[in-house]
């Protein structure tokens, strides 16, 4: 049961403290610290033994100490201030709620801001924090579900991957906010800027698989499995200069049959996710970044699968690759059934031509600025690109000629070519 307290003035609180001290002195027994409740408070001035029912009486001065003490299901309120720490939650579900707190992550190798690790953290939440300074992810979740990550400012993280090309970093770093093997979660109203990239959603890298270990994808995963049923809504990914704004790539070589491309949704895959009402602008525009999309769906090697996702009503402009991009680079993959609907797409693919750093997408020999691109070395079916407003590009929609689906009801403004179908490289 959640404890409730009546609001008390300073004099009343002082009287409580005096009474507690008197009882301890009179009995000759030290006053016991209060039992841990289902609501804990953290403040820079917190002190163990305080009553812990407000920011003024917080019993903890670090978030980590409160996390360690809290029973599963607790709410931890973090009061205004800067907390120089990394926070990891394992083995229980917690609500971490900020009242204006900043987590300043220590400058140590592979440091992360806040981590929810493992299935027992299902149902956890993180709301209202500023997280900055991590060498790896500002926020990382691995092998869990039913998270709510809302209203956070993820600023200046994943620093170890900045000033490094995508190829040298192993294709994807951890970005500002990373979900790995996470299902049925809500990522809403967050602001990402100054990170290597914005939001990354993956399906784990099983030990011994392609992409695992040294030279892999720039991060280590403990769990593997699908990332599905997630909502990414009302976020802003702006000026993350080295990678994509929002990325949905499969990294799990068991997500599909590498011979046929038929998916195995129990083993992995990034599927049935909804990306809606986000703003993704100015990402992957740094010289030497190699380019990155506003929103990217990708399968980089055989056995990977990112399919049946919905990208709807987003605003994308000024990114290094096409505003919304689907990439499939090898046989035995699945990027079928993705839907790109009702988005507002400005000029994109500003620097994706690796030959000269100019506009385009070198992966598929596409030149010039591009609004939406679907490129694959094998046939892609069930793609929907419909009802989008696309403007100011050399090519509004660019696809390889093996992509089929519904390309109707799009509006093109000042695009030199509306739709271009090209030979498969």
Secondary structure as a PSIPRED ss2 file (coil, helix, strand):
# PSIPRED VFORMAT (PSIPRED V4.0)

   1 X C   1.000  0.000  0.000
   2 X C   1.000  0.000  0.000
   3 X C   1.000  0.000  0.000
   4 X C   1.000  0.000  0.000
   5 X C   1.000  0.000  0.000
   6 X C   1.000  0.000  0.000
   7 X C   1.000  0.000  0.000
   8 X C   1.000  0.000  0.000
   9 X C   1.000  0.000  0.000
  10 X H   0.000  1.000  0.000
  11 X H   0.000  1.000  0.000
  12 X H   0.000  1.000  0.000
  13 X H   0.000  1.000  0.000
  14 X H   0.000  1.000  0.000
  15 X H   0.000  1.000  0.000
  16 X H   0.000  1.000  0.000
  17 X H   0.000  1.000  0.000
  18 X H   0.000  1.000  0.000
  19 X H   0.000  1.000  0.000
  20 X H   0.000  1.000  0.000
  21 X H   0.000  1.000  0.000
  22 X H   0.000  1.000  0.000
  23 X H   0.000  1.000  0.000
  24 X H   0.000  1.000  0.000
  25 X H   0.000  1.000  0.000
  26 X H   0.000  1.000  0.000
  27 X H   0.000  1.000  0.000
  28 X C   1.000  0.000  0.000
  29 X C   1.000  0.000  0.000
  30 X C   1.000  0.000  0.000
  31 X C   1.000  0.000  0.000
  32 X C   1.000  0.000  0.000
  33 X C   1.000  0.000  0.000
  34 X C   1.000  0.000  0.000
  35 X C   1.000  0.000  0.000
  36 X C   1.000  0.000  0.000
  37 X C   1.000  0.000  0.000
  38 X C   1.000  0.000  0.000
  39 X E   0.000  0.000  1.000
  40 X E   0.000  0.000  1.000
  41 X E   0.000  0.000  1.000
  42 X E   0.000  0.000  1.000
  43 X C   1.000  0.000  0.000
  44 X C   1.000  0.000  0.000
  45 X C   1.000  0.000  0.000
  46 X C   1.000  0.000  0.000
  47 X C   1.000  0.000  0.000
  48 X C   1.000  0.000  0.000
  49 X C   1.000  0.000  0.000
  50 X C   1.000  0.000  0.000
  51 X C   1.000  0.000  0.000
  52 X C   1.000  0.000  0.000
  53 X C   1.000  0.000  0.000
  54 X C   1.000  0.000  0.000
  55 X H   0.000  1.000  0.000
  56 X H   0.000  1.000  0.000
  57 X H   0.000  1.000  0.000
  58 X C   1.000  0.000  0.000
  59 X C   1.000  0.000  0.000
  60 X E   0.000  0.000  1.000
  61 X C   1.000  0.000  0.000
  62 X C   1.000  0.000  0.000
  63 X H   0.000  1.000  0.000
  64 X H   0.000  1.000  0.000
  65 X H   0.000  1.000  0.000
  66 X H   0.000  1.000  0.000
  67 X H   0.000  1.000  0.000
  68 X H   0.000  1.000  0.000
  69 X H   0.000  1.000  0.000
  70 X C   1.000  0.000  0.000
  71 X C   1.000  0.000  0.000
  72 X C   1.000  0.000  0.000
  73 X C   1.000  0.000  0.000
  74 X C   1.000  0.000  0.000
  75 X E   0.000  0.000  1.000
  76 X E   0.000  0.000  1.000
  77 X E   0.000  0.000  1.000
  78 X E   0.000  0.000  1.000
  79 X C   1.000  0.000  0.000
  80 X C   1.000  0.000  0.000
  81 X E   0.000  0.000  1.000
  82 X E   0.000  0.000  1.000
  83 X E   0.000  0.000  1.000
  84 X C   1.000  0.000  0.000
  85 X C   1.000  0.000  0.000
  86 X C   1.000  0.000  0.000
  87 X E   0.000  0.000  1.000
  88 X E   0.000  0.000  1.000
  89 X E   0.000  0.000  1.000
  90 X E   0.000  0.000  1.000
  91 X C   1.000  0.000  0.000
  92 X C   1.000  0.000  0.000
  93 X C   1.000  0.000  0.000
  94 X C   1.000  0.000  0.000
  95 X E   0.000  0.000  1.000
  96 X E   0.000  0.000  1.000
  97 X E   0.000  0.000  1.000
  98 X E   0.000  0.000  1.000
  99 X C   1.000  0.000  0.000
 100 X C   1.000  0.000  0.000
 101 X E   0.000  0.000  1.000
 102 X E   0.000  0.000  1.000
 103 X E   0.000  0.000  1.000
 104 X E   0.000  0.000  1.000
 105 X C   1.000  0.000  0.000
 106 X C   1.000  0.000  0.000
 107 X C   1.000  0.000  0.000
 108 X C   1.000  0.000  0.000
 109 X C   1.000  0.000  0.000
 110 X C   1.000  0.000  0.000
 111 X C   1.000  0.000  0.000
 112 X C   1.000  0.000  0.000
 113 X C   1.000  0.000  0.000
 114 X E   0.000  0.000  1.000
 115 X E   0.000  0.000  1.000
 116 X E   0.000  0.000  1.000
 117 X E   0.000  0.000  1.000
 118 X C   1.000  0.000  0.000
 119 X H   0.000  1.000  0.000
 120 X H   0.000  1.000  0.000
 121 X H   0.000  1.000  0.000
 122 X C   1.000  0.000  0.000
 123 X C   1.000  0.000  0.000
 124 X C   1.000  0.000  0.000
 125 X E   0.000  0.000  1.000
 126 X E   0.000  0.000  1.000
 127 X E   0.000  0.000  1.000
 128 X C   1.000  0.000  0.000
 129 X C   1.000  0.000  0.000
 130 X E   0.000  0.000  1.000
 131 X E   0.000  0.000  1.000
 132 X E   0.000  0.000  1.000
 133 X C   1.000  0.000  0.000
 134 X C   1.000  0.000  0.000
 135 X C   1.000  0.000  0.000
 136 X C   1.000  0.000  0.000
 137 X C   1.000  0.000  0.000
 138 X C   1.000  0.000  0.000
 139 X E   0.000  0.000  1.000
 140 X E   0.000  0.000  1.000
 141 X E   0.000  0.000  1.000
 142 X E   0.000  0.000  1.000
 143 X E   0.000  0.000  1.000
 144 X E   0.000  0.000  1.000
 145 X E   0.000  0.000  1.000
 146 X C   1.000  0.000  0.000
 147 X C   1.000  0.000  0.000
 148 X E   0.000  0.000  1.000
 149 X E   0.000  0.000  1.000
 150 X E   0.000  0.000  1.000
 151 X C   1.000  0.000  0.000
 152 X C   1.000  0.000  0.000
 153 X E   0.000  0.000  1.000
 154 X E   0.000  0.000  1.000
 155 X E   0.000  0.000  1.000
 156 X C   1.000  0.000  0.000
 157 X C   1.000  0.000  0.000
 158 X C   1.000  0.000  0.000
 159 X H   0.000  1.000  0.000
 160 X H   0.000  1.000  0.000
 161 X H   0.000  1.000  0.000
 162 X C   1.000  0.000  0.000
 163 X C   1.000  0.000  0.000
 164 X C   1.000  0.000  0.000
 165 X C   1.000  0.000  0.000
 166 X H   0.000  1.000  0.000
 167 X H   0.000  1.000  0.000
 168 X H   0.000  1.000  0.000
 169 X H   0.000  1.000  0.000
 170 X C   1.000  0.000  0.000
 171 X C   1.000  0.000  0.000
 172 X C   1.000  0.000  0.000
 173 X C   1.000  0.000  0.000
 174 X C   1.000  0.000  0.000
 175 X C   1.000  0.000  0.000
 176 X C   1.000  0.000  0.000
 177 X E   0.000  0.000  1.000
 178 X E   0.000  0.000  1.000
 179 X E   0.000  0.000  1.000
 180 X E   0.000  0.000  1.000
 181 X E   0.000  0.000  1.000
 182 X E   0.000  0.000  1.000
 183 X E   0.000  0.000  1.000
 184 X C   1.000  0.000  0.000
 185 X C   1.000  0.000  0.000
 186 X E   0.000  0.000  1.000
 187 X E   0.000  0.000  1.000
 188 X E   0.000  0.000  1.000
 189 X C   1.000  0.000  0.000
 190 X C   1.000  0.000  0.000
 191 X E   0.000  0.000  1.000
 192 X E   0.000  0.000  1.000
 193 X E   0.000  0.000  1.000
 194 X C   1.000  0.000  0.000
 195 X C   1.000  0.000  0.000
 196 X C   1.000  0.000  0.000
 197 X C   1.000  0.000  0.000
 198 X C   1.000  0.000  0.000
 199 X E   0.000  0.000  1.000
 200 X E   0.000  0.000  1.000
 201 X E   0.000  0.000  1.000
 202 X E   0.000  0.000  1.000
 203 X C   1.000  0.000  0.000
 204 X C   1.000  0.000  0.000
 205 X C   1.000  0.000  0.000
 206 X C   1.000  0.000  0.000
 207 X C   1.000  0.000  0.000
 208 X C   1.000  0.000  0.000
 209 X C   1.000  0.000  0.000
 210 X C   1.000  0.000  0.000
 211 X C   1.000  0.000  0.000
 212 X C   1.000  0.000  0.000
 213 X C   1.000  0.000  0.000
 214 X C   1.000  0.000  0.000
 215 X C   1.000  0.000  0.000
 216 X C   1.000  0.000  0.000
 217 X C   1.000  0.000  0.000
 218 X C   1.000  0.000  0.000
 219 X C   1.000  0.000  0.000
 220 X C   1.000  0.000  0.000
 221 X C   1.000  0.000  0.000
 222 X C   1.000  0.000  0.000
 223 X C   1.000  0.000  0.000
 224 X C   1.000  0.000  0.000
 225 X C   1.000  0.000  0.000
 226 X C   1.000  0.000  0.000
 227 X E   0.000  0.000  1.000
 228 X E   0.000  0.000  1.000
 229 X C   1.000  0.000  0.000
 230 X C   1.000  0.000  0.000
 231 X E   0.000  0.000  1.000
 232 X E   0.000  0.000  1.000
 233 X E   0.000  0.000  1.000
 234 X C   1.000  0.000  0.000
 235 X C   1.000  0.000  0.000
 236 X E   0.000  0.000  1.000
 237 X E   0.000  0.000  1.000
 238 X E   0.000  0.000  1.000
 239 X C   1.000  0.000  0.000
 240 X C   1.000  0.000  0.000
 241 X C   1.000  0.000  0.000
 242 X C   1.000  0.000  0.000
 243 X C   1.000  0.000  0.000
 244 X C   1.000  0.000  0.000
 245 X C   1.000  0.000  0.000
 246 X E   0.000  0.000  1.000
 247 X E   0.000  0.000  1.000
 248 X E   0.000  0.000  1.000
 249 X E   0.000  0.000  1.000
 250 X E   0.000  0.000  1.000
 251 X C   1.000  0.000  0.000
 252 X C   1.000  0.000  0.000
 253 X C   1.000  0.000  0.000
 254 X C   1.000  0.000  0.000
 255 X C   1.000  0.000  0.000
 256 X E   0.000  0.000  1.000
 257 X C   1.000  0.000  0.000
 258 X C   1.000  0.000  0.000
 259 X C   1.000  0.000  0.000
 260 X C   1.000  0.000  0.000
 261 X C   1.000  0.000  0.000
 262 X C   1.000  0.000  0.000
 263 X E   0.000  0.000  1.000
 264 X C   1.000  0.000  0.000
 265 X C   1.000  0.000  0.000
 266 X C   1.000  0.000  0.000
 267 X C   1.000  0.000  0.000
 268 X C   1.000  0.000  0.000
 269 X C   1.000  0.000  0.000
 270 X E   0.000  0.000  1.000
 271 X E   0.000  0.000  1.000
 272 X C   1.000  0.000  0.000
 273 X C   1.000  0.000  0.000
 274 X E   0.000  0.000  1.000
 275 X E   0.000  0.000  1.000
 276 X E   0.000  0.000  1.000
 277 X C   1.000  0.000  0.000
 278 X C   1.000  0.000  0.000
 279 X E   0.000  0.000  1.000
 280 X E   0.000  0.000  1.000
 281 X E   0.000  0.000  1.000
 282 X C   1.000  0.000  0.000
 283 X C   1.000  0.000  0.000
 284 X C   1.000  0.000  0.000
 285 X C   1.000  0.000  0.000
 286 X C   1.000  0.000  0.000
 287 X C   1.000  0.000  0.000
 288 X C   1.000  0.000  0.000
 289 X C   1.000  0.000  0.000
 290 X C   1.000  0.000  0.000
 291 X C   1.000  0.000  0.000
 292 X C   1.000  0.000  0.000
 293 X C   1.000  0.000  0.000
 294 X C   1.000  0.000  0.000
 295 X E   0.000  0.000  1.000
 296 X E   0.000  0.000  1.000
 297 X E   0.000  0.000  1.000
 298 X E   0.000  0.000  1.000
 299 X E   0.000  0.000  1.000
 300 X C   1.000  0.000  0.000
 301 X C   1.000  0.000  0.000
 302 X C   1.000  0.000  0.000
 303 X C   1.000  0.000  0.000
 304 X C   1.000  0.000  0.000
 305 X E   0.000  0.000  1.000
 306 X E   0.000  0.000  1.000
 307 X E   0.000  0.000  1.000
 308 X C   1.000  0.000  0.000
 309 X C   1.000  0.000  0.000
 310 X E   0.000  0.000  1.000
 311 X E   0.000  0.000  1.000
 312 X E   0.000  0.000  1.000
 313 X C   1.000  0.000  0.000
 314 X C   1.000  0.000  0.000
 315 X E   0.000  0.000  1.000
 316 X E   0.000  0.000  1.000
 317 X E   0.000  0.000  1.000
 318 X C   1.000  0.000  0.000
 319 X C   1.000  0.000  0.000
 320 X C   1.000  0.000  0.000
 321 X C   1.000  0.000  0.000
 322 X C   1.000  0.000  0.000
 323 X C   1.000  0.000  0.000
 324 X E   0.000  0.000  1.000
 325 X E   0.000  0.000  1.000
 326 X E   0.000  0.000  1.000
 327 X E   0.000  0.000  1.000
 328 X E   0.000  0.000  1.000
 329 X C   1.000  0.000  0.000
 330 X C   1.000  0.000  0.000
 331 X C   1.000  0.000  0.000
 332 X C   1.000  0.000  0.000
 333 X C   1.000  0.000  0.000
 334 X E   0.000  0.000  1.000
 335 X C   1.000  0.000  0.000
 336 X C   1.000  0.000  0.000
 337 X C   1.000  0.000  0.000
 338 X C   1.000  0.000  0.000
 339 X E   0.000  0.000  1.000
 340 X E   0.000  0.000  1.000
 341 X E   0.000  0.000  1.000
 342 X C   1.000  0.000  0.000
 343 X C   1.000  0.000  0.000
 344 X E   0.000  0.000  1.000
 345 X E   0.000  0.000  1.000
 346 X C   1.000  0.000  0.000
 347 X C   1.000  0.000  0.000
 348 X C   1.000  0.000  0.000
 349 X C   1.000  0.000  0.000
 350 X C   1.000  0.000  0.000
 351 X C   1.000  0.000  0.000
 352 X C   1.000  0.000  0.000
 353 X E   0.000  0.000  1.000
 354 X C   1.000  0.000  0.000
 355 X C   1.000  0.000  0.000
 356 X C   1.000  0.000  0.000
 357 X C   1.000  0.000  0.000
 358 X E   0.000  0.000  1.000
 359 X C   1.000  0.000  0.000
 360 X E   0.000  0.000  1.000
 361 X E   0.000  0.000  1.000
 362 X H   0.000  1.000  0.000
 363 X H   0.000  1.000  0.000
 364 X H   0.000  1.000  0.000
 365 X C   1.000  0.000  0.000
 366 X E   0.000  0.000  1.000
 367 X E   0.000  0.000  1.000
 368 X C   1.000  0.000  0.000
 369 X C   1.000  0.000  0.000
 370 X E   0.000  0.000  1.000
 371 X E   0.000  0.000  1.000
 372 X E   0.000  0.000  1.000
 373 X E   0.000  0.000  1.000
 374 X E   0.000  0.000  1.000
 375 X E   0.000  0.000  1.000
 376 X E   0.000  0.000  1.000
 377 X C   1.000  0.000  0.000
 378 X C   1.000  0.000  0.000
 379 X C   1.000  0.000  0.000
 380 X E   0.000  0.000  1.000
 381 X E   0.000  0.000  1.000
 382 X E   0.000  0.000  1.000
 383 X E   0.000  0.000  1.000
 384 X E   0.000  0.000  1.000
 385 X E   0.000  0.000  1.000
 386 X E   0.000  0.000  1.000
 387 X C   1.000  0.000  0.000
 388 X C   1.000  0.000  0.000
 389 X E   0.000  0.000  1.000
 390 X E   0.000  0.000  1.000
 391 X E   0.000  0.000  1.000
 392 X C   1.000  0.000  0.000
 393 X C   1.000  0.000  0.000
 394 X C   1.000  0.000  0.000
 395 X E   0.000  0.000  1.000
 396 X E   0.000  0.000  1.000
 397 X E   0.000  0.000  1.000
 398 X E   0.000  0.000  1.000
 399 X E   0.000  0.000  1.000
 400 X E   0.000  0.000  1.000
 401 X C   1.000  0.000  0.000
 402 X C   1.000  0.000  0.000
 403 X E   0.000  0.000  1.000
 404 X E   0.000  0.000  1.000
 405 X E   0.000  0.000  1.000
 406 X E   0.000  0.000  1.000
 407 X C   1.000  0.000  0.000
 408 X C   1.000  0.000  0.000
 409 X C   1.000  0.000  0.000
 410 X C   1.000  0.000  0.000
 411 X E   0.000  0.000  1.000
 412 X E   0.000  0.000  1.000
 413 X E   0.000  0.000  1.000
 414 X C   1.000  0.000  0.000
 415 X C   1.000  0.000  0.000
 416 X C   1.000  0.000  0.000
 417 X E   0.000  0.000  1.000
 418 X E   0.000  0.000  1.000
 419 X E   0.000  0.000  1.000
 420 X E   0.000  0.000  1.000
 421 X E   0.000  0.000  1.000
 422 X E   0.000  0.000  1.000
 423 X C   1.000  0.000  0.000
 424 X C   1.000  0.000  0.000
 425 X C   1.000  0.000  0.000
